[in-house]
Amino acid sequence: MTVGLVCYKKELGSSIIYAKCLFALKNIYQCKVVIFGNSLTKELFTYCDYIDDSIDMGNIEVQEQRSIQLETINKYTCDYLIASTTTQEFIQFLMQSNAKKIICITKLYSLFSLRCKSMPLYFSKKYRNMRYEDIMLCLARKIKPSVFDKHIKELDFSKCQIHVGMESRKIIDKFLKNSISKMKCKDPTYVIMVNPFNVNNRFTIDITYWLKLIEEVARIPHCIALVVTYPQVKDNFMQELAKSNISAQNLLILHNDNHILNLVAITKRASLVISPSTGTIHIASNVLIPTLGLYAEWDTGRWGTDYGLYIFLQKPLDNMNHNAQQDVVKKSITIVKEMIAQGKIKPAKL
Protein backbone atom coordinates (compact mmCIF):
# COMPACT_ATOMS: atom_id res chain seq x y z
CA MET A 1 0.00 0.00 0.00
CA THR A 2 1.23 3.50 -0.88
CA VAL A 3 -0.03 6.59 0.94
CA GLY A 4 0.84 10.12 -0.12
CA LEU A 5 0.40 13.36 1.80
CA VAL A 6 0.09 16.39 -0.46
CA CYS A 7 1.25 19.72 1.02
CA TYR A 8 -0.48 22.88 -0.11
CA LYS A 9 1.61 25.77 1.20
CA LYS A 10 5.29 26.24 1.97
CA GLU A 11 4.93 26.99 5.67
CA LEU A 12 7.29 25.80 8.40
CA GLY A 13 4.69 25.38 11.14
CA SER A 14 2.36 23.28 9.00
CA SER A 15 5.24 21.20 7.66
CA ILE A 16 6.48 20.29 11.14
CA ILE A 17 2.93 19.36 12.16
CA TYR A 18 2.81 16.68 9.44
CA ALA A 19 5.48 14.62 11.23
CA LYS A 20 3.19 12.70 13.59
CA CYS A 21 0.79 11.81 10.78
CA LEU A 22 3.61 10.55 8.55
CA PHE A 23 5.14 8.59 11.43
CA ALA A 24 1.77 6.99 12.23
CA LEU A 25 1.15 6.04 8.59
CA LYS A 26 4.46 4.19 8.37
CA ASN A 27 4.25 2.41 11.72
CA ILE A 28 0.56 1.52 11.81
CA TYR A 29 -0.04 0.51 8.20
CA GLN A 30 3.52 -0.55 7.30
CA CYS A 31 2.97 1.21 3.97
CA LYS A 32 5.11 3.22 1.59
CA VAL A 33 4.88 6.86 2.71
CA VAL A 34 5.38 9.67 0.21
CA ILE A 35 5.18 13.38 0.95
CA PHE A 36 4.44 15.51 -2.10
CA GLY A 37 5.72 18.86 -0.92
CA ASN A 38 8.16 21.64 -1.70
CA SER A 39 11.78 22.60 -1.11
CA LEU A 40 11.08 23.16 2.59
CA THR A 41 9.56 19.73 3.25
CA LYS A 42 12.19 18.15 0.99
CA GLU A 43 14.97 19.39 3.28
CA LEU A 44 13.03 19.05 6.52
CA PHE A 45 12.33 15.33 6.15
CA THR A 46 15.63 14.35 4.49
CA TYR A 47 16.81 12.19 7.40
CA CYS A 48 13.45 10.90 8.69
CA ASP A 49 13.35 7.13 8.20
CA TYR A 50 9.56 6.95 8.46
CA ILE A 51 9.26 8.64 5.04
CA ASP A 52 10.12 6.67 1.92
CA ASP A 53 10.10 9.55 -0.57
CA SER A 54 9.99 13.33 -0.09
CA ILE A 55 9.24 15.11 -3.35
CA ASP A 56 9.77 18.79 -4.15
CA MET A 57 6.88 19.65 -6.48
CA GLY A 58 7.47 23.40 -6.41
CA ASN A 59 4.58 25.76 -5.72
CA ILE A 60 1.36 23.76 -5.89
CA GLU A 61 -0.66 26.99 -6.00
CA VAL A 62 0.74 27.83 -9.45
CA GLN A 63 -1.63 26.57 -12.12
CA GLU A 64 1.08 26.38 -14.80
CA GLN A 65 2.87 23.62 -12.88
CA ARG A 66 -0.20 21.47 -12.24
CA SER A 67 0.23 19.07 -15.17
CA ILE A 68 3.83 18.27 -14.20
CA GLN A 69 2.84 17.91 -10.55
CA LEU A 70 0.04 15.55 -11.51
CA GLU A 71 2.46 13.41 -13.50
CA THR A 72 4.72 13.22 -10.45
CA ILE A 73 1.88 12.07 -8.19
CA ASN A 74 0.66 9.53 -10.74
CA LYS A 75 4.06 7.83 -10.89
CA TYR A 76 3.38 6.46 -7.41
CA THR A 77 -0.13 5.07 -8.11
CA CYS A 78 -1.16 5.86 -4.54
CA ASP A 79 -3.84 3.89 -2.79
CA TYR A 80 -4.62 6.97 -0.71
CA LEU A 81 -3.82 10.66 -1.01
CA ILE A 82 -4.23 12.80 2.11
CA ALA A 83 -5.11 16.42 1.37
CA SER A 84 -3.49 18.96 3.69
CA THR A 85 -6.11 21.61 2.92
CA THR A 86 -9.74 21.58 1.84
CA THR A 87 -10.22 24.13 -0.91
CA GLN A 88 -12.43 22.88 -3.71
CA GLU A 89 -9.75 23.65 -6.29
CA PHE A 90 -7.14 21.59 -4.41
CA ILE A 91 -9.42 18.57 -3.95
CA GLN A 92 -10.43 18.71 -7.61
CA PHE A 93 -6.75 18.74 -8.54
CA LEU A 94 -6.10 15.62 -6.45
CA MET A 95 -9.12 13.90 -7.94
CA GLN A 96 -7.49 14.21 -11.36
CA SER A 97 -4.77 11.86 -10.13
CA ASN A 98 -4.84 8.08 -10.38
CA ALA A 99 -5.04 7.65 -6.59
CA LYS A 100 -7.75 5.22 -5.55
CA LYS A 101 -9.01 7.32 -2.63
CA ILE A 102 -8.70 10.95 -1.53
CA ILE A 103 -8.82 11.63 2.21
CA CYS A 104 -9.85 15.15 3.18
CA ILE A 105 -11.91 17.36 5.48
CA THR A 106 -15.62 17.12 4.70
CA LYS A 107 -16.93 19.84 2.41
CA LEU A 108 -20.04 19.78 0.24
CA TYR A 109 -18.15 18.74 -2.88
CA SER A 110 -16.44 15.82 -1.13
CA LEU A 111 -19.72 14.40 0.17
CA PHE A 112 -20.83 13.43 -3.32
CA SER A 113 -17.65 11.71 -4.45
CA LEU A 114 -17.22 7.96 -3.98
CA ARG A 115 -13.45 8.45 -4.12
CA CYS A 116 -13.39 10.78 -1.11
CA LYS A 117 -13.19 9.59 2.48
CA SER A 118 -13.78 12.66 4.58
CA MET A 119 -13.64 13.80 8.19
CA PRO A 120 -16.45 16.13 9.44
CA LEU A 121 -14.17 18.73 11.03
CA TYR A 122 -16.65 21.59 10.68
CA PHE A 123 -19.75 19.57 11.55
CA SER A 124 -18.80 18.06 14.92
CA LYS A 125 -18.05 19.73 18.25
CA LYS A 126 -15.40 17.16 19.17
CA TYR A 127 -13.06 18.62 16.55
CA ARG A 128 -13.64 22.27 17.50
CA ASN A 129 -10.46 22.74 19.56
CA MET A 130 -8.47 19.81 18.22
CA ARG A 131 -4.83 20.53 17.46
CA TYR A 132 -3.90 20.50 13.81
CA GLU A 133 -1.48 17.60 14.23
CA ASP A 134 -4.30 15.54 15.77
CA ILE A 135 -6.56 16.47 12.86
CA MET A 136 -3.90 15.04 10.55
CA LEU A 137 -3.88 11.85 12.63
CA CYS A 138 -7.66 11.63 12.25
CA LEU A 139 -7.22 11.82 8.50
CA ALA A 140 -4.69 8.97 8.68
CA ARG A 141 -7.24 6.99 10.69
CA LYS A 142 -9.73 7.15 7.80
CA ILE A 143 -7.67 4.60 5.86
CA LYS A 144 -8.40 1.68 8.18
CA PRO A 145 -10.04 2.84 11.42
CA SER A 146 -9.96 -0.52 13.24
CA VAL A 147 -6.27 -1.05 12.47
CA PHE A 148 -5.45 2.53 13.45
CA ASP A 149 -7.33 2.27 16.76
CA LYS A 150 -5.61 -1.01 17.59
CA HIS A 151 -2.09 0.33 17.19
CA ILE A 152 -2.15 4.09 17.82
CA LYS A 153 -1.52 3.78 21.56
CA GLU A 154 1.55 1.63 20.89
CA LEU A 155 3.35 4.45 19.08
CA ASP A 156 6.15 6.40 20.72
CA PHE A 157 5.87 9.80 19.07
CA SER A 158 9.18 10.92 20.52
CA LYS A 159 10.63 8.89 17.63
CA CYS A 160 9.07 11.18 15.02
CA GLN A 161 11.60 13.93 15.74
CA ILE A 162 13.09 15.74 12.77
CA HIS A 163 16.66 14.50 12.29
CA VAL A 164 19.60 16.48 10.94
CA GLY A 165 22.63 15.44 8.93
CA MET A 166 26.31 15.68 9.76
CA GLU A 167 26.76 18.95 7.87
CA SER A 168 24.25 20.84 10.03
CA ARG A 169 25.64 19.29 13.22
CA LYS A 170 29.16 20.41 12.31
CA ILE A 171 28.00 23.96 11.52
CA ILE A 172 26.24 24.30 14.87
CA ASP A 173 29.04 22.59 16.82
CA LYS A 174 31.56 25.04 15.36
CA PHE A 175 29.33 28.05 16.01
CA LEU A 176 28.71 27.12 19.65
CA LYS A 177 32.33 26.18 20.35
CA ASN A 178 33.67 29.45 18.95
CA SER A 179 30.98 31.61 20.57
CA ILE A 180 30.71 30.08 24.04
CA SER A 181 34.47 30.19 24.58
CA LYS A 182 34.34 34.00 24.42
CA MET A 183 31.67 34.31 27.09
CA LYS A 184 31.86 34.52 30.85
CA CYS A 185 29.01 32.20 31.67
CA LYS A 186 29.57 29.73 34.49
CA ASP A 187 28.39 26.12 34.41
CA PRO A 188 25.71 24.93 34.33
CA THR A 189 24.86 26.98 31.25
CA TYR A 190 21.30 27.41 30.05
CA VAL A 191 20.78 28.49 26.45
CA ILE A 192 17.46 30.32 26.18
CA MET A 193 16.49 30.65 22.54
CA VAL A 194 14.33 33.72 21.93
CA ASN A 195 12.55 33.92 18.58
CA PRO A 196 11.09 37.40 17.92
CA PHE A 197 10.27 36.70 14.28
CA ASN A 198 6.68 36.24 13.28
CA VAL A 199 5.40 36.69 9.73
CA ASN A 200 1.73 35.75 9.75
CA ASN A 201 0.47 36.08 13.33
CA ARG A 202 -0.73 39.44 14.67
CA PHE A 203 -0.37 38.28 18.28
CA THR A 204 3.15 39.16 19.36
CA ILE A 205 5.03 42.03 20.99
CA ASP A 206 6.96 44.83 19.32
CA ILE A 207 10.64 44.27 18.49
CA THR A 208 11.55 46.86 21.16
CA TYR A 209 10.11 44.60 23.84
CA TRP A 210 11.58 41.46 22.30
CA LEU A 211 15.00 43.12 22.58
CA LYS A 212 14.29 44.01 26.21
CA LEU A 213 13.32 40.38 26.83
CA ILE A 214 16.53 39.19 25.18
CA GLU A 215 18.57 41.60 27.32
CA GLU A 216 16.89 40.44 30.53
CA VAL A 217 17.36 36.75 29.65
CA ALA A 218 21.08 37.35 29.05
CA ARG A 219 21.36 38.91 32.53
CA ILE A 220 20.01 35.85 34.33
CA PRO A 221 22.91 34.00 36.03
CA HIS A 222 24.10 30.97 34.05
CA CYS A 223 21.99 31.97 31.04
CA ILE A 224 22.87 32.75 27.45
CA ALA A 225 20.27 34.32 25.16
CA LEU A 226 20.24 32.92 21.63
CA VAL A 227 18.64 34.50 18.56
CA VAL A 228 18.64 32.78 15.17
CA THR A 229 18.02 35.07 12.21
CA TYR A 230 17.41 34.24 8.56
CA PRO A 231 18.05 36.34 5.43
CA GLN A 232 14.62 37.99 5.27
CA VAL A 233 14.87 39.40 8.83
CA LYS A 234 18.60 39.67 9.49
CA ASP A 235 19.24 43.28 8.44
CA ASN A 236 16.20 44.74 10.15
CA PHE A 237 16.91 42.85 13.38
CA MET A 238 20.54 43.97 13.50
CA GLN A 239 19.49 47.58 12.85
CA GLU A 240 16.97 47.43 15.69
CA LEU A 241 19.57 45.81 17.94
CA ALA A 242 22.08 48.57 17.18
CA LYS A 243 19.48 51.29 17.88
CA SER A 244 18.49 49.72 21.19
CA ASN A 245 21.96 49.93 22.78
CA ILE A 246 21.07 46.98 24.98
CA SER A 247 23.79 45.58 27.17
CA ALA A 248 23.89 41.85 26.68
CA GLN A 249 27.29 40.22 26.95
CA ASN A 250 25.77 36.75 27.06
CA LEU A 251 23.95 37.09 23.74
CA LEU A 252 24.50 34.70 20.84
CA ILE A 253 23.25 35.50 17.35
CA LEU A 254 23.35 32.87 14.63
CA HIS A 255 22.81 34.30 11.18
CA ASN A 256 21.38 31.23 9.52
CA ASP A 257 20.92 30.94 5.78
CA ASN A 258 17.79 29.31 4.41
CA HIS A 259 18.86 25.81 5.47
CA ILE A 260 16.10 24.81 7.86
CA LEU A 261 18.03 21.86 9.31
CA ASN A 262 20.58 24.28 10.79
CA LEU A 263 17.69 25.80 12.75
CA VAL A 264 16.58 22.34 13.84
CA ALA A 265 20.14 21.44 14.87
CA ILE A 266 20.63 24.47 17.10
CA THR A 267 17.12 24.19 18.56
CA LYS A 268 18.04 20.69 19.74
CA ARG A 269 20.86 22.27 21.79
CA ALA A 270 18.68 24.84 23.54
CA SER A 271 17.36 24.60 27.10
CA LEU A 272 14.16 26.53 26.36
CA VAL A 273 12.55 28.25 23.37
CA ILE A 274 10.49 31.43 23.80
CA SER A 275 8.47 32.27 20.72
CA PRO A 276 5.14 33.45 19.34
CA SER A 277 2.93 30.98 17.50
CA THR A 278 5.15 30.30 14.51
CA GLY A 279 7.30 27.59 12.96
CA THR A 280 10.23 27.82 15.37
CA ILE A 281 8.15 26.87 18.41
CA HIS A 282 6.79 23.84 16.54
CA ILE A 283 10.34 22.72 15.77
CA ALA A 284 11.13 22.91 19.49
CA SER A 285 7.99 20.95 20.31
CA ASN A 286 8.90 18.27 17.77
CA VAL A 287 12.44 17.82 19.12
CA LEU A 288 11.21 17.77 22.74
CA ILE A 289 12.66 21.09 23.91
CA PRO A 290 10.56 22.96 26.53
CA THR A 291 8.71 25.95 25.12
CA LEU A 292 7.18 29.17 26.39
CA GLY A 293 4.66 30.44 23.86
CA LEU A 294 3.51 34.05 23.62
CA TYR A 295 0.06 33.22 22.26
CA ALA A 296 -3.48 34.35 21.87
CA GLU A 297 -5.40 31.87 24.02
CA TRP A 298 -7.65 30.81 21.15
CA ASP A 299 -4.58 29.90 19.07
CA THR A 300 -3.62 27.06 21.42
CA GLY A 301 -6.55 25.01 20.16
CA ARG A 302 -5.19 24.38 16.67
CA TRP A 303 -1.54 25.37 17.11
CA GLY A 304 -0.66 24.53 20.70
CA THR A 305 2.62 22.93 21.78
CA ASP A 306 3.30 19.62 23.48
CA TYR A 307 4.83 21.44 26.46
CA GLY A 308 1.73 23.59 26.90
CA LEU A 309 3.26 26.60 28.68
CA TYR A 310 2.04 30.01 27.53
CA ILE A 311 1.76 33.68 28.32
CA PHE A 312 -1.55 34.72 26.82
CA LEU A 313 -1.65 37.93 24.80
CA GLN A 314 -5.03 39.58 25.23
CA LYS A 315 -4.80 41.79 22.15
CA PRO A 316 -2.98 41.82 18.80
CA LEU A 317 0.18 43.90 18.57
CA ASP A 318 -1.55 46.93 17.05
CA ASN A 319 -3.73 47.25 20.17
CA MET A 320 -1.13 46.53 22.87
CA ASN A 321 0.17 49.45 24.93
CA HIS A 322 3.51 49.84 26.71
CA ASN A 323 2.31 48.43 30.03
CA ALA A 324 0.83 45.30 28.46
CA GLN A 325 4.01 44.53 26.52
CA GLN A 326 6.27 45.29 29.47
CA ASP A 327 4.16 42.92 31.55
CA VAL A 328 4.78 40.14 29.00
CA VAL A 329 8.53 40.70 29.34
CA LYS A 330 8.37 40.59 33.16
CA LYS A 331 6.23 37.45 33.19
CA SER A 332 8.58 35.74 30.74
CA ILE A 333 11.65 36.44 32.87
CA THR A 334 9.87 35.29 36.03
CA ILE A 335 8.91 32.02 34.35
CA VAL A 336 12.45 31.39 33.05
CA LYS A 337 13.92 31.91 36.53
CA GLU A 338 11.30 29.62 38.09
CA MET A 339 11.92 26.88 35.52
CA ILE A 340 15.64 26.95 36.24
CA ALA A 341 15.11 26.94 40.02
CA GLN A 342 12.64 24.05 39.80
CA GLY A 343 14.80 22.00 37.43
CA LYS A 344 12.19 22.12 34.66
CA ILE A 345 14.77 22.95 32.02
CA LYS A 346 18.15 21.35 31.55
CA PRO A 347 21.56 22.89 30.97
CA ALA A 348 22.42 23.10 27.29
CA LYS A 349 24.52 20.47 25.54
CA LEU A 350 27.48 22.62 24.53
PEVENDA-V125114 format. One record per residue. N is the residue number from 1. RES is the residue in one small letter. NEAR is the number of other C-alpha atoms within 10 Angstrom. Layout:
N:RES:NEAR
N:RES:NEAR
//
This chain:
1:m:11
2:t:19
3:v:25
4:g:26
5:l:24
6:v:22
7:c:22
8:y:20
9:k:17
10:k:17
11:e:14
12:l:17
13:g:16
14:s:20
15:s:22
16:i:23
17:i:22
18:y:21
19:a:24
20:k:21
21:c:21
22:l:23
23:f:22
24:a:23
25:l:25
26:k:19
27:n:15
28:i:19
29:y:19
30:q:12
31:c:16
32:k:18
33:v:22
34:v:23
35:i:25
36:f:23
37:g:22
38:n:23
39:s:14
40:l:19
41:t:23
42:k:17
43:e:16
44:l:22
45:f:24
46:t:17
47:y:15
48:c:19
49:d:14
50:y:21
51:i:20
52:d:16
53:d:17
54:s:22
55:i:19
56:d:18
57:m:21
58:g:17
59:n:18
60:i:21
61:e:13
62:v:8
63:q:9
64:e:10
65:q:13
66:r:16
67:s:11
68:i:11
69:q:19
70:l:17
71:e:12
72:t:16
73:i:22
74:n:14
75:k:10
76:y:15
77:t:17
78:c:22
79:d:17
80:y:23
81:l:29
82:i:26
83:a:22
84:s:22
85:t:14
86:t:16
87:t:15
88:q:12
89:e:10
90:f:16
91:i:22
92:q:13
93:f:15
94:l:19
95:m:18
96:q:11
97:s:20
98:n:18
99:a:20
100:k:14
101:k:21
102:i:25
103:i:25
104:c:26
105:i:25
106:t:17
107:k:18
108:l:9
109:y:12
110:s:21
111:l:14
112:f:9
113:s:13
114:l:10
115:r:15
116:c:22
117:k:19
118:s:20
119:m:20
120:p:14
121:l:17
122:y:12
123:f:11
124:s:9
125:k:10
126:k:10
127:y:18
128:r:12
129:n:14
130:m:16
131:r:18
132:y:17
133:e:19
134:d:16
135:i:21
136:m:23
137:l:21
138:c:20
139:l:21
140:a:25
141:r:22
142:k:17
143:i:21
144:k:11
145:p:12
146:s:10
147:v:12
148:f:20
149:d:12
150:k:10
151:h:13
152:i:16
153:k:9
154:e:10
155:l:14
156:d:11
157:f:15
158:s:11
159:k:15
160:c:19
161:q:21
162:i:21
163:h:17
164:v:21
165:g:12
166:m:8
167:e:12
168:s:18
169:r:16
170:k:13
171:i:13
172:i:20
173:d:16
174:k:11
175:f:15
176:l:17
177:k:11
178:n:11
179:s:15
180:i:16
181:s:9
182:k:10
183:m:13
184:k:11
185:c:17
186:k:10
187:d:11
188:p:13
189:t:18
190:y:26
191:v:28
192:i:28
193:m:28
194:v:23
195:n:20
196:p:24
197:f:22
198:n:17
199:v:10
200:n:8
201:n:15
202:r:15
203:f:23
204:t:27
205:i:25
206:d:15
207:i:15
208:t:15
209:y:18
210:w:21
211:l:21
212:k:19
213:l:23
214:i:28
215:e:19
216:e:19
217:v:28
218:a:24
219:r:17
220:i:15
221:p:15
222:h:18
223:c:26
224:i:29
225:a:26
226:l:23
227:v:20
228:v:22
229:t:21
230:y:17
231:p:11
232:q:10
233:v:14
234:k:15
235:d:12
236:n:11
237:f:18
238:m:13
239:q:10
240:e:13
241:l:15
242:a:10
243:k:10
244:s:13
245:n:9
246:i:13
247:s:13
248:a:17
249:q:15
250:n:24
251:l:22
252:l:21
253:i:14
254:l:18
255:h:13
256:n:16
257:d:14
258:n:13
259:h:13
260:i:18
261:l:23
262:n:22
263:l:22
264:v:23
265:a:24
266:i:21
267:t:26
268:k:21
269:r:21
270:a:24
271:s:24
272:l:28
273:v:26
274:i:24
275:s:25
276:p:26
277:s:26
278:t:23
279:g:21
280:t:27
281:i:27
282:h:25
283:i:25
284:a:29
285:s:22
286:n:23
287:v:19
288:l:16
289:i:21
290:p:23
291:t:24
292:l:21
293:g:25
294:l:21
295:y:26
296:a:21
297:e:14
298:w:11
299:d:15
300:t:18
301:g:15
302:r:16
303:w:21
304:g:23
305:t:22
306:d:14
307:y:14
308:g:12
309:l:16
310:y:21
311:i:17
312:f:17
313:l:20
314:q:13
315:k:16
316:p:14
317:l:15
318:d:11
319:n:9
320:m:17
321:n:12
322:h:10
323:n:9
324:a:14
325:q:19
326:q:18
327:d:12
328:v:20
329:v:21
330:k:13
331:k:13
332:s:21
333:i:17
334:t:12
335:i:15
336:v:20
337:k:15
338:e:13
339:m:15
340:i:16
341:a:10
342:q:9
343:g:10
344:k:12
345:i:20
346:k:17
347:p:19
348:a:18
349:k:13
350:l:13
//
